């Protein structure tokens, strides 16, 4: 596997793929066609050098990925709104009059703040509150921090299991799998075809699920060392340390995604296991959407020729491990590179 730099996110009946400052959203519309929208986003780190510093760049990347994710999610949802929309309320009309073109940005910002507050309460404060009941019986603060971490992981698993029971979320997890399969296909030197995407792995080291899991594990290590007295100080520490924990987790995630060695693979294992909850096997139609989104922002042919010269030499073609019934058509695609 060789690092390509592209990443993405599943949206409603589609996928967002990002490469540098450019990202594309591919959506399977209700009529069956694929709509691809291309857009740009100049990162804070490119405009302000401080955003490139270790740890800080992780916080910046996390916030920006949330902003782009919510924006693309709203765009994909627009294809599946009811044909007969209800008459807007007075409050909605007031919002449109007051904020005008800025309304979407305000909605995205408000949604981000609400999502982060809910995540803080559910995954930081609630585990601390539950673990506090053991404090009279357990004097070892390190063990309490470890127990709090186990509760945090348990809540996350229960949450994912619960939401995945709905049909919409299950399909979103399938598109999540298609996103990973596309990136794995490219980073393993295979021509980007539906057949090759379908045989690629649905787990990937740089996944957001792995990032969340790393945040949980690294938070245990932080809270085992940093042990303020008093419940209010402990609650405050869970807030103040979130950016630091997220920044450290980002650095570990990127290192694991760029290096293929025993240590990095070992660190990635738990996150890859967790992805079994948030990714599902996609169908071929979903793979087509993922490919359309990738090709809008990434020249995978040029990348593979440079990254895999041993496979894409003048007289060579990439080996494609697929069933013999499909091999001939895929080899023709490989020869055209």
PASERO-43120 format. One record per residue (C-alpha): residue in three letters; x, y, z; chain. Coordinates in steps of 0.1 Angstrom, whole numbers. Each point is the difference from the previous one (the first is absolute). Example, Ala and Ser with C-alpha at 12.3 -4.5 7.8 and 13.67 -1.06 7.14 Angstrom:
BEGIN
ALA  123  -45  78  A
SER  14  34  -7  A
//
This chain:
BEGIN
UNK  0  0  0  A
UNK  13  35  -9  A
UNK  -14  33  14  A
UNK  -21  19  -25  A
UNK  -12  30  21  A
UNK  -36  -3  -10  A
UNK  -28  -5  25  A
UNK  -37  1  2  A
UNK  -33  -4  18  A
UNK  -33  -17  -6  A
UNK  -30  22  -5  A
UNK  -37  -8  -7  A
UNK  0  -23  -30  A
UNK  35  11  -10  A
UNK  36  8  9  A
UNK  22  30  4  A
UNK  36  -3  -11  A
UNK  26  26  8  A
UNK  35  6  -15  A
UNK  19  30  12  A
UNK  -23  31  -3  A
UNK  -24  -17  -24  A
UNK  -29  -22  10  A
UNK  -28  -17  -19  A
UNK  -34  -14  11  A
UNK  -14  -28  -20  A
UNK  -37  -8  6  A
UNK  -22  -27  -15  A
UNK  -32  20  -7  A
UNK  -35  -15  3  A
UNK  -1  -4  -38  A
UNK  31  -22  1  A
UNK  25  25  -15  A
UNK  32  10  17  A
UNK  3  37  8  A
UNK  36  13  7  A
UNK  6  34  15  A
UNK  35  14  1  A
UNK  10  27  26  A
UNK  31  14  17  A
UNK  9  7  36  A
UNK  33  18  9  A
UNK  12  -13  33  A
UNK  8  23  30  A
UNK  34  -16  0  A
UNK  8  14  -35  A
UNK  -11  35  10  A
UNK  16  0  34  A
UNK  34  -18  6  A
UNK  -9  -7  37  A
UNK  -26  -25  -14  A
UNK  28  -22  -13  A
UNK  16  -6  34  A
UNK  -3  -35  15  A
UNK  -30  -6  23  A
UNK  -15  33  -12  A
UNK  -4  -13  -36  A
UNK  -20  -30  14  A
UNK  -25  23  17  A
UNK  -3  21  -32  A
UNK  -5  -31  -22  A
UNK  -26  -13  24  A
UNK  -21  32  0  A
UNK  3  5  -37  A
UNK  -10  -36  -8  A
UNK  -31  5  22  A
UNK  -8  32  -19  A
UNK  4  -15  -35  A
UNK  -17  -32  12  A
UNK  -31  19  11  A
UNK  -1  21  -31  A
UNK  2  -30  -23  A
UNK  -25  -19  21  A
UNK  -25  28  -4  A
UNK  6  1  -37  A
UNK  -6  -38  -4  A
UNK  -32  3  21  A
UNK  -14  26  -24  A
UNK  -5  -27  -26  A
UNK  -23  -19  23  A
UNK  -22  27  14  A
UNK  -37  -4  -3  A
UNK  -15  12  -33  A
UNK  -27  19  18  A
UNK  18  21  26  A
UNK  -19  14  29  A
UNK  -7  37  1  A
UNK  30  16  19  A
UNK  -8  11  35  A
UNK  2  36  11  A
UNK  33  -8  18  A
UNK  15  -15  -32  A
UNK  -11  30  -20  A
UNK  16  23  27  A
UNK  32  -19  -2  A
UNK  1  3  -38  A
UNK  -7  38  1  A
UNK  25  6  28  A
UNK  30  -21  -12  A
UNK  -7  -3  -37  A
UNK  29  -18  -18  A
UNK  18  -6  33  A
UNK  -28  -22  13  A
UNK  17  -33  -11  A
UNK  33  9  16  A
UNK  -18  9  32  A
UNK  -19  -33  0  A
UNK  32  -19  -6  A
UNK  18  18  28  A
UNK  -29  -5  24  A
UNK  -1  -37  -9  A
UNK  37  -4  6  A
UNK  -2  17  34  A
UNK  -30  -21  10  A
UNK  17  -32  -12  A
UNK  32  7  19  A
UNK  -20  9  32  A
UNK  -20  -33  -3  A
UNK  32  -19  -6  A
UNK  17  16  30  A
UNK  -30  -8  23  A
UNK  -5  -36  -12  A
UNK  36  -11  -5  A
UNK  19  20  25  A
UNK  -22  11  29  A
UNK  -24  -29  2  A
UNK  28  -26  3  A
UNK  16  22  27  A
UNK  -33  2  18  A
UNK  -6  -38  -1  A
UNK  36  -7  11  A
UNK  -3  24  30  A
UNK  -24  -25  17  A
UNK  30  -23  4  A
UNK  22  26  16  A
UNK  -10  -9  36  A
UNK  10  -36  -7  A
UNK  31  6  -22  A
UNK  28  22  12  A
UNK  23  -5  -30  A
UNK  -6  29  -23  A
UNK  17  -18  -29  A
UNK  -24  -29  2  A
UNK  -29  25  1  A
UNK  12  17  -31  A
UNK  3  -34  -17  A
UNK  -35  -10  11  A
UNK  -13  34  -13  A
UNK  17  -8  -34  A
UNK  -17  -34  -2  A
UNK  -33  17  6  A
UNK  7  25  -27  A
UNK  8  -27  -26  A
UNK  -31  -20  11  A
UNK  -23  31  -5  A
UNK  15  6  -34  A
UNK  -6  -37  -11  A
UNK  -35  1  14  A
UNK  -7  33  -18  A
UNK  12  -13  -34  A
UNK  -19  -33  4  A
UNK  -32  19  8  A
UNK  2  25  -29  A
UNK  10  -27  -24  A
UNK  -34  -17  4  A
UNK  -16  26  -22  A
UNK  -1  -6  -37  A
UNK  14  35  -9  A
UNK  30  -4  23  A
UNK  7  -35  -13  A
UNK  1  12  -35  A
UNK  23  29  10  A
UNK  23  -26  16  A
UNK  0  -19  -33  A
UNK  10  32  -18  A
UNK  27  4  26  A
UNK  13  -34  -10  A
UNK  0  10  -36  A
UNK  21  31  8  A
UNK  26  -22  18  A
UNK  0  -26  -28  A
UNK  7  27  -26  A
UNK  30  14  19  A
UNK  13  -34  7  A
UNK  -3  -10  -36  A
UNK  21  30  -11  A
UNK  26  -3  28  A
UNK  6  -36  -9  A
UNK  7  8  -36  A
UNK  -32  -15  -16  A
UNK  -19  17  -29  A
UNK  -30  19  14  A
UNK  -28  -22  -13  A
UNK  -31  -13  17  A
UNK  13  -35  1  A
UNK  33  10  16  A
UNK  -18  23  25  A
UNK  -23  -28  10  A
UNK  29  -24  8  A
UNK  19  26  20  A
UNK  -2  3  38  A
UNK  -27  21  16  A
UNK  23  9  29  A
UNK  26  28  -2  A
UNK  25  13  25  A
UNK  -8  37  -4  A
UNK  -37  -4  7  A
UNK  -20  24  22  A
UNK  -11  -30  21  A
UNK  36  -9  7  A
UNK  6  37  10  A
UNK  -29  -1  25  A
UNK  13  -33  14  A
UNK  35  15  4  A
UNK  -15  30  18  A
UNK  -16  -23  25  A
UNK  32  -21  5  A
UNK  23  31  3  A
UNK  -25  17  23  A
UNK  5  -29  24  A
UNK  37  5  0  A
UNK  -4  38  6  A
UNK  -25  -4  28  A
UNK  21  -27  17  A
UNK  28  26  3  A
UNK  -20  33  4  A
UNK  -22  -5  31  A
UNK  -14  32  13  A
UNK  -18  1  34  A
UNK  -37  7  2  A
UNK  -28  -9  -24  A
UNK  -2  35  -16  A
UNK  37  0  -8  A
UNK  -3  -35  -14  A
UNK  -29  11  -22  A
UNK  20  31  -11  A
UNK  30  -21  -8  A
UNK  -21  -22  -24  A
UNK  -9  32  -19  A
UNK  34  17  -1  A
UNK  20  -32  -10  A
UNK  -23  -9  -29  A
UNK  19  21  -26  A
UNK  34  -14  13  A
UNK  -13  -36  -1  A
UNK  -15  5  -35  A
UNK  33  15  -12  A
UNK  21  -28  13  A
UNK  -25  -26  -14  A
UNK  2  17  -34  A
UNK  38  -3  -1  A
UNK  -2  -37  10  A
UNK  -27  -6  -27  A
UNK  20  17  -28  A
UNK  32  -19  10  A
UNK  -19  -33  -1  A
UNK  -15  9  -34  A
UNK  33  9  -16  A
UNK  22  -28  14  A
UNK  -5  -37  -5  A
UNK  21  -17  27  A
UNK  -6  -22  30  A
UNK  -5  27  26  A
UNK  -23  22  -21  A
UNK  -20  -31  -11  A
UNK  -3  -10  37  A
UNK  -12  35  10  A
UNK  -26  -1  -29  A
UNK  -15  -34  9  A
UNK  -25  11  26  A
UNK  -12  29  -22  A
UNK  -4  -24  -30  A
UNK  -20  -23  22  A
UNK  -23  29  10  A
UNK  -6  7  -37  A
UNK  -18  -33  -1  A
UNK  -28  19  17  A
UNK  0  31  -22  A
UNK  7  -15  -35  A
UNK  -21  -26  -19  A
UNK  5  -17  -33  A
UNK  -13  22  -27  A
UNK  -17  -10  -32  A
UNK  13  7  -35  A
UNK  -21  31  -5  A
UNK  16  15  31  A
UNK  34  -8  -13  A
UNK  -9  19  -32  A
UNK  -9  31  20  A
UNK  33  -2  20  A
UNK  20  -3  -33  A
UNK  -18  30  -14  A
UNK  9  21  30  A
UNK  36  -11  0  A
UNK  6  7  -37  A
UNK  -14  35  4  A
UNK  28  10  24  A
UNK  28  -25  -5  A
UNK  20  -12  -30  A
UNK  5  -36  12  A
UNK  16  -11  -33  A
UNK  28  25  3  A
UNK  4  -8  37  A
UNK  2  -38  -5  A
UNK  25  4  -28  A
UNK  23  20  23  A
UNK  -7  -20  32  A
UNK  2  -34  -16  A
UNK  26  1  -28  A
UNK  6  -37  3  A
UNK  -36  -6  -9  A
UNK  -5  27  -26  A
UNK  31  -2  -21  A
UNK  -1  3  -37  A
UNK  -3  -37  -5  A
UNK  -18  -9  33  A
UNK  -35  1  13  A
UNK  -14  -2  35  A
UNK  -9  -35  13  A
UNK  -37  -1  8  A
UNK  -11  -28  24  A
UNK  -35  -6  -11  A
UNK  -21  -28  -12  A
UNK  10  -13  -35  A
UNK  -35  9  -14  A
UNK  8  37  5  A
UNK  37  0  -5  A
UNK  2  7  -37  A
UNK  -21  32  1  A
UNK  20  13  30  A
UNK  34  -8  -16  A
UNK  -11  21  -30  A
UNK  -6  29  23  A
UNK  34  -5  16  A
UNK  17  0  -34  A
UNK  -15  33  -9  A
UNK  19  17  29  A
//
